[in-house]
Amino acid sequence: MTDAIKYEKFPLADLSGLREELMQSGLDSWQAADLISVFLSGRGYGVSNQDARGAASRIESVGCSIKCMQEEFEKLALVM
């Protein structure tokens, strides 16, 4: 029997706040990646800078929906 992999579900309020900051601050992808790294590390996860930049670019390209952010962060979050 195979167990399904469980992913972290980040609180909607936290994702919404981060989304607003990303959308309104005019950050470039490097700065957005730093913000994403801080967001994840504040919740006990690590993330590589390169992966965070890639996620920032993908999030920007699809309009930064909450669902997209959740999916990206599930892929990025490395248990420390």
C-alpha positions as CSV (number, residue, x, y, z in Angstrom):
1,M,0.0,0.0,0.0
2,T,1.4,3.4,-1.0
3,D,0.8,6.4,1.3
4,A,0.1,9.7,-0.4
5,I,2.8,12.3,0.2
6,K,1.4,15.1,2.4
7,Y,2.4,18.6,1.6
8,E,2.4,21.7,3.9
9,K,-0.7,23.8,3.4
10,F,0.3,27.4,4.1
11,P,-2.4,29.5,5.7
12,L,-4.6,31.4,3.2
13,A,-4.1,34.7,5.2
14,D,-0.3,34.3,5.0
15,L,-0.4,33.6,1.3
16,S,-2.8,36.5,0.6
17,G,-0.6,38.9,2.5
18,L,2.5,37.7,0.6
19,R,0.6,37.9,-2.7
20,E,-0.4,41.5,-2.0
21,E,3.2,42.5,-1.1
22,L,4.5,40.8,-4.2
23,M,1.9,42.5,-6.5
24,Q,2.1,46.0,-5.1
25,S,5.8,46.4,-4.2
26,G,7.2,46.4,-7.7
27,L,10.0,44.0,-6.8
28,D,12.2,42.4,-9.4
29,S,12.5,38.6,-9.5
30,W,15.7,38.6,-7.3
31,Q,13.9,40.7,-4.6
32,A,10.8,38.6,-4.9
33,A,12.9,35.4,-4.5
34,D,14.4,36.9,-1.3
35,L,10.9,37.6,0.0
36,I,9.8,34.1,-0.8
37,S,12.8,32.7,1.0
38,V,12.1,34.8,4.1
39,F,8.4,33.7,4.0
40,L,9.4,30.0,3.9
41,S,12.3,30.2,6.4
42,G,10.0,32.0,8.8
43,R,7.9,28.8,8.8
44,G,10.8,26.5,9.3
45,Y,11.6,25.6,5.7
46,G,14.7,26.1,3.6
47,V,14.8,26.9,-0.1
48,S,17.5,27.3,-2.6
49,N,18.0,30.8,-4.1
50,Q,17.8,29.5,-7.6
51,D,14.6,27.6,-7.0
52,A,13.1,30.7,-5.3
53,R,13.9,32.8,-8.3
54,G,12.3,30.3,-10.6
55,A,9.2,30.2,-8.5
56,A,9.1,34.0,-8.4
57,S,9.2,34.1,-12.2
58,R,6.5,31.5,-12.6
59,I,4.3,33.2,-10.0
60,E,4.6,36.5,-11.9
61,S,3.9,34.9,-15.2
62,V,0.6,33.3,-14.2
63,G,-0.8,36.3,-12.3
64,C,0.2,35.2,-8.8
65,S,-2.9,33.3,-7.9
66,I,-3.2,31.9,-4.4
67,K,-3.5,28.4,-5.8
68,C,-0.4,28.8,-7.9
69,M,1.6,30.2,-4.9
70,Q,0.5,27.2,-2.8
71,E,1.6,24.7,-5.4
72,E,4.9,26.5,-5.9
73,F,5.7,26.7,-2.2
74,E,4.8,23.0,-1.8
75,K,7.5,22.2,-4.3
76,L,10.0,24.6,-2.9
77,A,9.8,24.0,0.8
78,L,12.7,21.9,2.1
79,V,12.3,20.5,5.6
80,M,15.1,21.7,7.8
